[in-house]
Amino acid sequence: MILIHLKSNPKYLLCEIEMIKHQSHQIKKIIQAKLTFLKPKVLVVCT
């Protein structure tokens, strides 16, 4: 499947890879934001 895409349109495949990279970067940001948001609550519970 990937080979067919590569032969027919390599630019399209590269674009998809970039999209996946961007999405994973956004997901990491969201997870970090959620963790920092939860940290104060966790600290309050611990103390």
VOVEX-116056 format. One record per atom (N, C-alpha, C): x, y, z; residue in one letter; atom name; residue number from 1. Coordinates in nm, 2 decimals. Layout:
<sites>
+--------+--------+--------+-------+------+------+
:      X :      Y :      Z : vovex : rodo : pado :
+--------+--------+--------+-------+------+------+
:      X :      Y :      Z :     A :   CA :  NUM :
...
+--------+--------+--------+-------+------+------+
</sites>
This chain:
<sites>
+--------+--------+--------+-------+------+------+
:      X :      Y :      Z : vovex : rodo : pado :
+--------+--------+--------+-------+------+------+
:   0.08 :  -0.12 :   0.00 :     M :    N :    1 :
:   0.00 :   0.00 :   0.00 :     M :   CA :    1 :
:   0.09 :   0.13 :   0.00 :     M :    C :    1 :
:   0.19 :   0.13 :   0.09 :     I :    N :    2 :
:   0.28 :   0.24 :   0.09 :     I :   CA :    2 :
:   0.36 :   0.26 :  -0.03 :     I :    C :    2 :
:   0.40 :   0.14 :  -0.09 :     L :    N :    3 :
:   0.48 :   0.14 :  -0.21 :     L :   CA :    3 :
:   0.41 :   0.20 :  -0.33 :     L :    C :    3 :
:   0.28 :   0.17 :  -0.33 :     I :    N :    4 :
:   0.19 :   0.22 :  -0.44 :     I :   CA :    4 :
:   0.18 :   0.37 :  -0.43 :     I :    C :    4 :
:   0.16 :   0.42 :  -0.31 :     H :    N :    5 :
:   0.15 :   0.56 :  -0.29 :     H :   CA :    5 :
:   0.29 :   0.63 :  -0.32 :     H :    C :    5 :
:   0.39 :   0.57 :  -0.29 :     L :    N :    6 :
:   0.53 :   0.62 :  -0.31 :     L :   CA :    6 :
:   0.55 :   0.63 :  -0.46 :     L :    C :    6 :
:   0.51 :   0.53 :  -0.54 :     K :    N :    7 :
:   0.53 :   0.53 :  -0.69 :     K :   CA :    7 :
:   0.44 :   0.63 :  -0.75 :     K :    C :    7 :
:   0.31 :   0.64 :  -0.71 :     S :    N :    8 :
:   0.22 :   0.73 :  -0.77 :     S :   CA :    8 :
:   0.24 :   0.87 :  -0.73 :     S :    C :    8 :
:   0.26 :   0.90 :  -0.60 :     N :    N :    9 :
:   0.27 :   1.04 :  -0.56 :     N :   CA :    9 :
:   0.36 :   1.04 :  -0.43 :     N :    C :    9 :
:   0.49 :   1.06 :  -0.45 :     P :    N :   10 :
:   0.57 :   1.07 :  -0.33 :     P :   CA :   10 :
:   0.55 :   1.19 :  -0.24 :     P :    C :   10 :
:   0.51 :   1.30 :  -0.31 :     K :    N :   11 :
:   0.48 :   1.43 :  -0.23 :     K :   CA :   11 :
:   0.36 :   1.41 :  -0.14 :     K :    C :   11 :
:   0.26 :   1.33 :  -0.18 :     Y :    N :   12 :
:   0.14 :   1.30 :  -0.10 :     Y :   CA :   12 :
:   0.18 :   1.23 :   0.02 :     Y :    C :   12 :
:   0.27 :   1.13 :   0.01 :     L :    N :   13 :
:   0.32 :   1.04 :   0.12 :     L :   CA :   13 :
:   0.39 :   1.13 :   0.22 :     L :    C :   13 :
:   0.48 :   1.22 :   0.17 :     L :    N :   14 :
:   0.56 :   1.30 :   0.26 :     L :   CA :   14 :
:   0.47 :   1.40 :   0.33 :     L :    C :   14 :
:   0.36 :   1.44 :   0.27 :     C :    N :   15 :
:   0.27 :   1.53 :   0.33 :     C :   CA :   15 :
:   0.19 :   1.46 :   0.44 :     C :    C :   15 :
:   0.16 :   1.33 :   0.42 :     E :    N :   16 :
:   0.09 :   1.25 :   0.52 :     E :   CA :   16 :
:   0.18 :   1.23 :   0.64 :     E :    C :   16 :
:   0.31 :   1.20 :   0.62 :     I :    N :   17 :
:   0.41 :   1.18 :   0.72 :     I :   CA :   17 :
:   0.42 :   1.31 :   0.81 :     I :    C :   17 :
:   0.43 :   1.43 :   0.74 :     E :    N :   18 :
:   0.43 :   1.55 :   0.81 :     E :   CA :   18 :
:   0.31 :   1.58 :   0.90 :     E :    C :   18 :
:   0.19 :   1.54 :   0.84 :     M :    N :   19 :
:   0.07 :   1.55 :   0.92 :     M :   CA :   19 :
:   0.07 :   1.47 :   1.04 :     M :    C :   19 :
:   0.12 :   1.34 :   1.03 :     I :    N :   20 :
:   0.13 :   1.25 :   1.15 :     I :   CA :   20 :
:   0.22 :   1.31 :   1.25 :     I :    C :   20 :
:   0.34 :   1.36 :   1.21 :     K :    N :   21 :
:   0.43 :   1.42 :   1.30 :     K :   CA :   21 :
:   0.37 :   1.54 :   1.37 :     K :    C :   21 :
:   0.30 :   1.62 :   1.30 :     H :    N :   22 :
:   0.23 :   1.74 :   1.36 :     H :   CA :   22 :
:   0.13 :   1.70 :   1.46 :     H :    C :   22 :
:   0.05 :   1.60 :   1.43 :     Q :    N :   23 :
:  -0.06 :   1.55 :   1.51 :     Q :   CA :   23 :
:   0.00 :   1.49 :   1.64 :     Q :    C :   23 :
:   0.11 :   1.41 :   1.63 :     S :    N :   24 :
:   0.17 :   1.35 :   1.75 :     S :   CA :   24 :
:   0.23 :   1.46 :   1.84 :     S :    C :   24 :
:   0.28 :   1.57 :   1.78 :     H :    N :   25 :
:   0.34 :   1.68 :   1.85 :     H :   CA :   25 :
:   0.23 :   1.75 :   1.93 :     H :    C :   25 :
:   0.11 :   1.77 :   1.87 :     Q :    N :   26 :
:   0.00 :   1.83 :   1.93 :     Q :   CA :   26 :
:  -0.05 :   1.75 :   2.05 :     Q :    C :   26 :
:  -0.06 :   1.61 :   2.03 :     I :    N :   27 :
:  -0.10 :   1.52 :   2.13 :     I :   CA :   27 :
:  -0.01 :   1.53 :   2.25 :     I :    C :   27 :
:   0.12 :   1.54 :   2.23 :     K :    N :   28 :
:   0.22 :   1.55 :   2.34 :     K :   CA :   28 :
:   0.19 :   1.68 :   2.41 :     K :    C :   28 :
:   0.17 :   1.79 :   2.34 :     K :    N :   29 :
:   0.14 :   1.92 :   2.41 :     K :   CA :   29 :
:   0.01 :   1.91 :   2.49 :     K :    C :   29 :
:  -0.09 :   1.84 :   2.44 :     I :    N :   30 :
:  -0.22 :   1.83 :   2.52 :     I :   CA :   30 :
:  -0.20 :   1.74 :   2.64 :     I :    C :   30 :
:  -0.12 :   1.64 :   2.63 :     I :    N :   31 :
:  -0.09 :   1.55 :   2.75 :     I :   CA :   31 :
:  -0.01 :   1.63 :   2.85 :     I :    C :   31 :
:   0.09 :   1.70 :   2.81 :     Q :    N :   32 :
:   0.17 :   1.79 :   2.90 :     Q :   CA :   32 :
:   0.08 :   1.89 :   2.97 :     Q :    C :   32 :
:  -0.01 :   1.95 :   2.90 :     A :    N :   33 :
:  -0.10 :   2.05 :   2.95 :     A :   CA :   33 :
:  -0.19 :   1.99 :   3.06 :     A :    C :   33 :
:  -0.24 :   1.87 :   3.03 :     K :    N :   34 :
:  -0.33 :   1.80 :   3.12 :     K :   CA :   34 :
:  -0.26 :   1.76 :   3.25 :     K :    C :   34 :
:  -0.13 :   1.71 :   3.23 :     L :    N :   35 :
:  -0.05 :   1.67 :   3.35 :     L :   CA :   35 :
:  -0.02 :   1.79 :   3.44 :     L :    C :   35 :
:   0.01 :   1.91 :   3.38 :     T :    N :   36 :
:   0.04 :   2.03 :   3.46 :     T :   CA :   36 :
:  -0.09 :   2.08 :   3.52 :     T :    C :   36 :
:  -0.20 :   2.06 :   3.46 :     F :    N :   37 :
:  -0.33 :   2.09 :   3.51 :     F :   CA :   37 :
:  -0.37 :   2.01 :   3.63 :     F :    C :   37 :
:  -0.33 :   1.88 :   3.63 :     L :    N :   38 :
:  -0.37 :   1.78 :   3.73 :     L :   CA :   38 :
:  -0.27 :   1.79 :   3.85 :     L :    C :   38 :
:  -0.15 :   1.83 :   3.82 :     K :    N :   39 :
:  -0.04 :   1.83 :   3.93 :     K :   CA :   39 :
:  -0.08 :   1.90 :   4.06 :     K :    C :   39 :
:  -0.13 :   2.02 :   4.05 :     P :    N :   40 :
:  -0.17 :   2.09 :   4.18 :     P :   CA :   40 :
:  -0.27 :   2.01 :   4.26 :     P :    C :   40 :
:  -0.37 :   1.95 :   4.19 :     K :    N :   41 :
:  -0.47 :   1.87 :   4.26 :     K :   CA :   41 :
:  -0.41 :   1.75 :   4.33 :     K :    C :   41 :
:  -0.32 :   1.69 :   4.26 :     V :    N :   42 :
:  -0.25 :   1.57 :   4.31 :     V :   CA :   42 :
:  -0.16 :   1.61 :   4.43 :     V :    C :   42 :
:  -0.10 :   1.72 :   4.43 :     L :    N :   43 :
:  -0.02 :   1.77 :   4.54 :     L :   CA :   43 :
:  -0.10 :   1.80 :   4.66 :     L :    C :   43 :
:  -0.22 :   1.85 :   4.64 :     V :    N :   44 :
:  -0.31 :   1.88 :   4.75 :     V :   CA :   44 :
:  -0.36 :   1.75 :   4.81 :     V :    C :   44 :
:  -0.39 :   1.66 :   4.73 :     V :    N :   45 :
:  -0.43 :   1.53 :   4.78 :     V :   CA :   45 :
:  -0.32 :   1.46 :   4.86 :     V :    C :   45 :
:  -0.20 :   1.47 :   4.81 :     C :    N :   46 :
:  -0.09 :   1.40 :   4.88 :     C :   CA :   46 :
:  -0.06 :   1.47 :   5.02 :     C :    C :   46 :
:  -0.07 :   1.60 :   5.03 :     T :    N :   47 :
:  -0.04 :   1.67 :   5.15 :     T :   CA :   47 :
:  -0.16 :   1.69 :   5.24 :     T :    C :   47 :
+--------+--------+--------+-------+------+------+
</sites>
